[in-house]
Amino acid sequence: MKLRLFYTLIFSLFISLSFAQEKKKISSDTLAAKKWKYKPNVMIGVDVLHLGLMAFTDQKLFQAFATSRIQPRLHLVADVGYEKNKYDKNGYDVSAKGLFVKAGTLYMLSPDPENKQNGFYAGGKVAASFYQQEMRSVPTRGYQGHDSYASFPTSSQSAYWLEGAIGGRVELFHSNFYIDAQVQPKYMIYTTKQENITPMVIPGFGTDANKFKLGFMWSIAYLF
């Protein structure tokens, strides 16, 4: 009788332990599923300000960006764009058109506790432009100080610069749409030259020969 009771107790304990292990496994699987649940974290935006200005200026600029949050305050960012522009001052008549790309990171300085996509940010990017340049008129040093001008055929050029990013982002009407405004201080690192002439138009960077520029974007973005 005692032996039978002992076996019954052991069997009951075994069943209880098996049930507990199975329950623990189910709980762990459920927790893992919750942990790996996808959360929207990719934002794509288009600069609508420069799209609107196309009708009023010589500059034809389209640019867009994509960001992804990789840490609570750190975002990866990539920009891509196309620009067609010209410089017609001080004896120059130069035009250029081409693509530009940028890549870097943004750090949220004051994120919204309820929405980590909202807030002010600062960051930096590396940038490059690959474009076609046409120099129809370039001032040169003429004989005995007289004005002289030269023209050159269309050529392929490239330029590379560093760019800061200071801005802010806010959600629109509790939706997946956002407004993103950004100021972009730029410094030219290197540019190719045709006939050793400094380019006066660089898509994505700006016009004239100054190495320092200040750009801006005002975008409508969507969070996927």
matplotlib code that plots the C-alpha trace (Angstrom):
import matplotlib.pyplot as plt

x = [0.0, 2.8, 4.7, 1.6, 1.1, 4.8, 4.5, 1.3, 3.0, 6.0, 3.7, 1.7, 4.9, 6.2, 2.9, 3.0, 6.5, 5.8, 2.8, 4.9, 7.6, 5.1, 3.5, 6.9, 7.8, 4.5, 5.1, 8.6, 7.4, 4.7, 7.2, 9.6, 6.8, 5.9, 9.6, 10.1, 6.8, 7.4, 7.0, 6.9, 10.3, 11.1, 10.2, 10.3, 9.9, 9.8, 11.0, 7.8, 9.2, 11.7, 9.0, 6.8, 9.7, 10.4, 7.8, 9.5, 13.3, 15.9, 16.6, 14.8, 15.4, 13.8, 15.1, 13.8, 15.0, 14.6, 15.4, 15.3, 15.6, 18.4, 18.6, 16.1, 17.7, 19.9, 18.6, 20.2, 19.4, 19.9, 19.1, 18.8, 18.0, 18.3, 19.0, 19.2, 20.5, 22.5, 24.9, 24.6, 26.6, 30.0, 30.5, 29.8, 27.1, 27.2, 24.6, 24.7, 22.4, 22.8, 22.2, 23.4, 23.4, 23.9, 24.2, 24.7, 23.1, 20.7, 20.5, 17.3, 18.1, 14.7, 12.4, 8.8, 8.2, 5.0, 6.4, 10.1, 9.8, 8.9, 11.5, 14.5, 17.6, 21.2, 23.5, 25.9, 26.2, 28.7, 27.6, 28.5, 27.3, 27.7, 26.7, 27.0, 28.4, 28.2, 30.3, 29.0, 30.9, 33.7, 35.7, 39.4, 42.3, 42.4, 45.2, 46.2, 43.4, 40.6, 37.6, 37.8, 35.5, 35.9, 33.4, 33.9, 32.1, 29.8, 31.7, 31.1, 32.2, 31.9, 32.0, 32.2, 31.3, 30.4, 27.0, 25.4, 21.7, 19.8, 16.1, 12.8, 10.0, 6.4, 3.5, 0.4, -3.0, -2.2, -1.5, 1.5, 2.3, 5.0, 6.4, 10.2, 12.2, 16.0, 18.8, 22.0, 25.4, 27.8, 31.5, 33.1, 35.9, 36.8, 35.6, 36.8, 37.6, 37.3, 40.3, 41.3, 38.2, 36.3, 32.7, 30.1, 27.1, 27.1, 23.8, 22.9, 25.5, 24.9, 26.1, 29.3, 32.8, 32.3, 33.2, 30.6, 26.9, 23.6, 20.8, 17.4, 14.5, 10.9, 9.4, 6.2, 7.1, 5.3, 6.1, 5.8]
y = [0.0, 2.4, 1.5, 2.1, 5.5, 6.4, 5.5, 7.6, 10.6, 10.3, 10.0, 13.1, 15.1, 14.1, 15.2, 18.5, 19.3, 18.4, 20.8, 23.6, 23.2, 23.2, 26.3, 28.0, 27.2, 28.6, 31.8, 32.1, 31.7, 34.3, 36.7, 36.2, 36.8, 40.1, 41.1, 40.6, 42.2, 44.8, 48.4, 51.2, 52.7, 53.8, 57.3, 58.6, 62.3, 64.7, 68.4, 70.2, 73.7, 73.4, 71.7, 74.7, 77.2, 75.6, 77.8, 81.0, 80.4, 79.0, 76.3, 73.0, 70.9, 67.6, 65.9, 63.2, 61.4, 58.2, 57.7, 54.7, 54.7, 52.2, 53.3, 55.3, 58.6, 57.7, 57.6, 56.6, 59.0, 59.0, 61.7, 61.6, 64.3, 65.8, 69.5, 71.6, 75.2, 78.0, 80.8, 84.0, 86.7, 88.5, 87.4, 83.8, 81.8, 78.3, 75.6, 72.2, 69.3, 66.0, 63.7, 64.0, 61.6, 62.0, 59.6, 60.1, 60.0, 62.2, 62.4, 63.4, 66.1, 66.4, 63.5, 63.4, 60.7, 59.7, 59.6, 59.1, 60.4, 63.9, 66.4, 68.5, 66.8, 67.4, 65.3, 65.1, 63.6, 63.0, 64.0, 63.6, 65.0, 63.6, 66.1, 67.5, 71.0, 73.4, 76.6, 78.9, 82.0, 82.3, 85.5, 85.2, 87.6, 89.5, 91.3, 94.6, 94.2, 94.0, 91.8, 88.4, 85.4, 81.7, 78.8, 75.1, 72.0, 70.0, 67.8, 65.3, 66.5, 65.4, 67.0, 65.9, 67.7, 67.5, 68.6, 69.3, 68.8, 70.8, 70.6, 69.3, 66.9, 66.9, 64.5, 65.8, 65.2, 61.9, 60.3, 58.7, 62.0, 64.3, 67.8, 67.8, 71.1, 71.1, 73.6, 72.3, 74.0, 72.7, 72.7, 71.6, 69.0, 68.3, 69.0, 68.1, 71.0, 71.6, 73.5, 74.2, 76.4, 76.2, 75.1, 77.7, 75.3, 72.0, 70.2, 69.6, 72.0, 75.5, 78.2, 80.4, 79.4, 79.8, 76.6, 77.3, 77.1, 76.9, 74.8, 73.9, 71.4, 71.6, 68.2, 66.2, 62.6, 59.4, 56.8, 53.2]
z = [0.0, 0.9, -2.2, -4.4, -2.7, -3.3, -7.0, -7.3, -5.7, -8.1, -11.1, -10.0, -9.5, -12.9, -14.6, -12.7, -13.7, -17.3, -17.4, -15.8, -18.4, -21.2, -19.8, -19.4, -23.0, -24.3, -22.2, -23.6, -27.1, -26.6, -25.1, -28.0, -30.5, -28.8, -28.7, -32.4, -33.4, -36.3, -35.4, -38.1, -38.2, -41.8, -42.8, -46.4, -47.2, -50.2, -50.1, -51.2, -50.7, -53.7, -55.8, -55.3, -56.1, -59.5, -61.2, -60.0, -60.2, -62.6, -60.0, -60.7, -57.6, -56.5, -53.4, -51.0, -47.9, -46.0, -42.2, -39.9, -36.2, -35.1, -31.4, -29.2, -30.3, -33.3, -36.9, -40.1, -43.0, -46.7, -49.3, -53.0, -55.5, -59.0, -59.8, -62.9, -62.3, -63.9, -62.9, -65.0, -63.2, -63.5, -67.0, -66.4, -68.3, -66.8, -66.4, -64.8, -64.2, -62.4, -59.4, -55.8, -52.9, -49.1, -46.2, -42.4, -39.0, -37.0, -33.2, -31.5, -29.0, -27.4, -28.5, -27.5, -24.8, -26.5, -30.1, -30.6, -34.2, -32.9, -31.7, -32.6, -34.0, -35.2, -37.3, -40.2, -43.7, -46.4, -49.9, -53.5, -56.8, -60.4, -63.1, -66.6, -66.9, -69.8, -69.8, -72.5, -71.2, -68.8, -68.2, -68.9, -68.7, -72.1, -73.9, -72.1, -69.6, -72.1, -71.2, -72.8, -72.6, -73.5, -73.9, -73.4, -74.4, -72.1, -69.6, -66.8, -63.3, -59.7, -56.3, -52.6, -49.4, -45.8, -44.6, -41.2, -40.4, -37.9, -37.8, -36.3, -37.0, -35.9, -36.4, -38.4, -36.8, -35.1, -38.5, -40.1, -41.9, -40.6, -41.3, -41.4, -41.6, -41.9, -42.2, -44.0, -43.5, -46.2, -46.8, -50.1, -49.7, -53.3, -56.9, -60.3, -62.7, -66.4, -67.8, -64.1, -63.7, -60.5, -61.1, -60.5, -60.3, -58.4, -58.1, -54.5, -53.2, -54.7, -57.0, -57.2, -56.1, -52.3, -50.4, -47.6, -48.4, -46.4, -47.7, -46.4, -46.8, -45.9, -46.4, -46.0, -44.8, -44.2, -41.6, -42.8]

ax = plt.figure().add_subplot(projection="3d")
ax.plot(x, y, z, "-o")
ax.set_aspect("equal")
plt.show()
